[in-house]
């Protein structure tokens, strides 16, 4: 991994994806800005790859990664009123959360 992704990966708690406050503080105190915050960088190319597996007609498991690393898995299902099992958030909940972030 390279750039901010590499530095932030080192700053996360093992296996949780949550930021380690002490490491994040040390990164932010650095004289050199993080690549994602460097005003001299004017162009970026970010590519995500997503693979989706259908478990049932409405229950899906998606795995997304950036640059072949930093994998995250999401599970989505519709509620029983639409024929799903209601076992995970519906796709629209993920979309709505993404807008709120």
Secondary structure, 3 states (H helix, E strand, C coil): CCHHHHHHHHCECCCCCCECHHHHHHHHHCCCCCHHHCCCCCCCCCCEEEEEEECCCCCEEEEEEECCEEEEEEEECCCHHHCCCCCCCCHHHHHHHHHHC
